[in-house]
Amino acid sequence: VIVTYGNFDSRAKLWTLDRLQIYHGWPVIGLERYFRYLKELGPDFYNRAGIERIYFVLDTAIAPAPEFQALVRDVEPLIIKNPRDDAKFKIYIVGQ
């Protein structure tokens, strides 16, 4: 599962993330939906669904909420930089 958090340009998201969902069947959801599924379907929902890894993609232009920070605590992110060499996204892989 890929969980996005932050401001994503719809064209860029379509080209990169939605393409994975359309052509490869990877679920791509926002952080609000991630939490809603946990609340409505139980805290073990993702485990029961057979999901082994969750990729949390953070837009670095926002300050992450404490709930997000708790999800990725102790996980070293993969940094994606823009052409100016500024960090644009952080990807946290949980469940390796």
C-alpha positions in Angstrom: 0.0 0.0 0.0 1.2 3.5 -0.8 -0.1 6.1 1.6 0.3 9.8 0.5 0.5 12.7 3.0 0.7 16.3 1.9 0.2 18.4 -1.2 0.5 16.4 -4.4 0.2 17.9 -7.8 -2.6 16.0 -9.5 -0.7 15.6 -12.8 2.4 14.4 -11.1 0.5 12.0 -8.9 -1.4 10.7 -11.9 1.9 10.0 -13.7 3.7 8.4 -10.8 1.4 7.0 -8.2 -1.9 6.5 -9.9 -0.2 4.6 -12.7 1.0 2.0 -10.2 -2.5 1.6 -9.1 -4.0 1.4 -12.5 -1.5 -0.9 -14.2 -0.1 -2.9 -11.4 -2.9 -3.0 -8.8 -1.0 -1.2 -6.1 -3.4 0.5 -3.7 -2.7 4.2 -3.4 -4.6 6.0 -0.6 -4.3 9.2 1.4 -3.4 9.3 5.0 -7.0 10.2 6.1 -8.3 7.1 4.3 -5.5 5.0 5.9 -6.7 6.1 9.4 -10.4 5.7 8.5 -9.8 2.1 7.4 -8.1 1.4 10.7 -11.0 2.9 12.6 -13.8 1.3 10.7 -12.2 -2.1 9.9 -10.0 -2.7 12.9 -6.4 -2.0 13.9 -5.2 -5.2 12.2 -7.0 -4.5 8.9 -3.9 -4.2 6.8 -2.3 -7.4 8.3 -5.5 -9.3 7.6 -5.6 -8.0 4.0 -2.1 -9.5 3.5 -0.2 -6.3 3.2 3.4 -6.8 4.1 4.7 -3.2 3.6 3.3 0.2 3.7 5.0 3.0 1.9 4.3 6.4 3.5 5.1 9.2 1.1 5.4 12.6 2.8 5.5 15.9 0.9 8.3 17.8 2.8 6.4 21.1 2.2 4.2 20.4 5.2 4.9 19.8 8.9 3.8 16.3 9.7 1.2 15.8 12.4 2.1 13.8 15.6 -0.1 10.9 14.3 2.0 10.6 11.2 5.3 10.9 13.2 4.1 8.1 15.4 3.6 5.8 12.4 7.1 6.3 11.0 9.1 6.6 14.3 12.5 4.9 14.1 12.2 4.5 10.3 14.9 6.1 8.1 13.3 7.7 5.1 14.4 7.5 1.5 14.7 11.1 0.3 13.6 12.2 -3.2 15.0 15.5 -4.3 13.9 18.0 -6.9 16.2 19.4 -9.7 17.4 22.1 -7.2 18.7 19.3 -4.9 16.0 20.2 -2.3 14.3 17.4 -0.5 10.8 17.1 -1.9 9.5 13.8 -0.6 10.4 11.4 2.1 9.4 7.8 1.8 9.1 5.7 4.9 8.8 1.9 4.4 7.1 0.2 7.3 7.0 -3.6 7.6 10.1 -4.6 5.8 
